[in-house]
Amino acid sequence: MDLNLTADETQFRDEFRAWLAKHAPKDWEHRRDETVEQHFAFLKTWQRTLYDGGWAGISWPREYGGRGASLMQQVIFWQEMALAGAPPMANVLGLGLVGPTLIAFGTGAQKSRFLRKILSAEEIWCQGFSEPNAGSDLAGLQTEARLDGGHYVVNGQKVWTSYGWASDWCELVVRTDPAAPKHKGLTVLLVDMKSPGIEVRPLRQMTGESEFNEVFFRDVRVPVENVVGQVNKGWDVAMGTLMHERGTFGAGLQITYRRNMDRLVDLSRTIRRGGKPASQDPVVRQKLAQCYAEVQIMRANQMRAFSRISATGVPGPEGSIQKIFWSELNQRMQQVAQELLGPYGQLDGRDDRSVDHGAWSYGYLRARGNTIEAGTSEIQRNIIGHFVLGLPRSY
Ligand SMILES: Cc1cc2nc3c(=O)[nH]c(=O)nc-3n(C[C@H](O)[C@H](O)[C@H](O)COP(=O)(O)OP(=O)(O)OC[C@H]3O[C@@H](n4cnc5c(N)ncnc54)[C@H](O)[C@@H]3O)c2cc1C
């Protein structure tokens, strides 16, 4: 594994860095007064700016609006975004999951119809996988689709659907053959969220946001040309989506963590413990050093995962190792921040006494979901046990 950039990669990095310095919004993290809808509209505009500048979908094919560049350049893109502290893009699931799935499994017509609008954020996507009784055991899902002429008729319920309230389209997994073994009778459909019979109910999280939702489907008609891959082979398509979610999701995360680490060190210099800056307390120093070492481990693991994808074209089980590591590390770092801040760590951005505009209070609460989303830590450990260590299945 060679961690040095090639001449082309360095040129790409410098070009994008200069573009970001000119175009990336600077004040966005501290905009306290805007509503969720206003904030989302801001993120959509930002993604559109990236798209118009030719910077969306770095490794996607040129014919569908991408840049046709290498995966390493895609990684550099995310790293530069994180280094610049640029806002995230609005269409997180469209870019990270649905697009790569369509590139791998979609028909030519589906690629032409959907990919560009994912990149430009003209159409926002959500992921309709989990149900009230099917999360880790995704194959146990019950939402059914019955063939009726040229349409599938969908009935059932999804839950924890991130961005459901803002989405135009959904990558939906449904049961099309109830008689088949549970992994075999599933199909993936592309569903227009404005179809009659869909109801989205936001769920309020402990951060105060309603990032995710319940989505109900009552006799929703989906044209047969919106099937992705083969009918009843949806498990393979859904697993491809999840491998991308675990494999390439958060390529810039280690840079974001590095920035958080710098903020933590700054905090430790300003907060006082026993009459001295907390940074002089040996216990605090140990904890900060541990976080620093773990961020470096995360970087090395990430490079290993990316070299694998570069060599094979698909994410491998390293994605599961990485998923456990980044999610649990974030929780540990947020915990150290709370220990440093004491009661101030609980103030959100609306309170003038909050530190970093309430970013630590928000970060601590939001981090709890990290070890659940995209597959829980227990499930990732099962995957590593089976596929990496070759142990027998535990379930
Ligand atoms: C922030 C966030 C965003 C999300 N966004 C989406 C989204 O956009 N779309 C979507 O479809 N879903 C989404 N989800 C749902 C997520 O995929 C599920 O919550 C997750 O797969 C776990 O499923 P569950 O909640 O049903 O828990 P369960 O599967 O019921 O698990 C409960 C507990 O049992 C453990 N467990 C279960 N099975 C095993 C086993 N075989 N071995 C060991 N332990 C086991 C789990 O690890 C967990 O601790 C999101 C979740 C979060 C937190």
The ligand as a Gaussian input file, in Angstrom:
#p B3LYP/6-31G(d) Opt

LIG

0 1
 C      -29.190000       7.589000      12.706000
 C      -29.837000       6.430000      12.003000
 C      -30.195000       6.540000      10.682000
 C      -30.812000       5.466000      10.027000
 N      -31.192000       5.620000       8.712000
 C      -31.816000       4.607000       8.074000
 C      -32.289000       4.760000       6.731000
 O      -32.131000       5.821000       6.114000
 N      -32.928000       3.733000       6.144000
 C      -33.117000       2.546000       6.781000
 O      -33.681000       1.650000       6.176000
 N      -32.721000       2.356000       8.061000
 C      -32.072000       3.361000       8.714000
 N      -31.672000       3.203000      10.028000
 C      -32.014000       1.963000      10.713000
 C      -30.837000       1.040000      10.981000
 O      -30.386000       0.435000       9.808000
 C      -31.336000      -0.007000      12.008000
 O      -31.671000       0.694000      13.189000
 C      -30.277000      -1.052000      12.303000
 O      -30.090000      -1.886000      11.188000
 C      -30.651000      -1.918000      13.530000
 O      -31.914000      -2.438000      13.402000
 P      -33.006000      -2.287000      14.575000
 O      -33.042000      -0.848000      14.979000
 O      -34.262000      -2.919000      14.085000
 O      -32.415000      -3.103000      15.786000
 P      -32.471000      -4.676000      15.998000
 O      -32.093000      -5.369000      14.727000
 O      -33.788000      -5.036000      16.592000
 O      -31.335000      -4.917000      17.052000
 C      -31.503000      -4.658000      18.450000
 C      -30.202000      -5.056000      19.170000
 O      -29.953000      -6.468000      18.996000
 C      -28.666000      -6.688000      18.433000
 N      -28.715000      -7.819000      17.483000
 C      -29.669000      -8.042000      16.539000
 N      -29.367000      -9.154000      15.839000
 C      -28.193000      -9.636000      16.340000
 C      -27.348000     -10.764000      16.033000
 N      -27.656000     -11.621000      15.060000
 N      -26.212000     -10.933000      16.744000
 C      -25.867000     -10.063000      17.759000
 N      -26.636000      -8.975000      18.099000
 C      -27.778000      -8.780000      17.408000
 C      -28.353000      -5.393000      17.687000
 O      -26.952000      -5.226000      17.509000
 C      -28.970000      -4.349000      18.599000
 O      -28.088000      -4.045000      19.651000
 C      -31.061000       4.249000      10.710000
 C      -30.681000       4.127000      12.057000
 C      -30.089000       5.211000      12.710000
 C      -29.716000       5.069000      14.146000

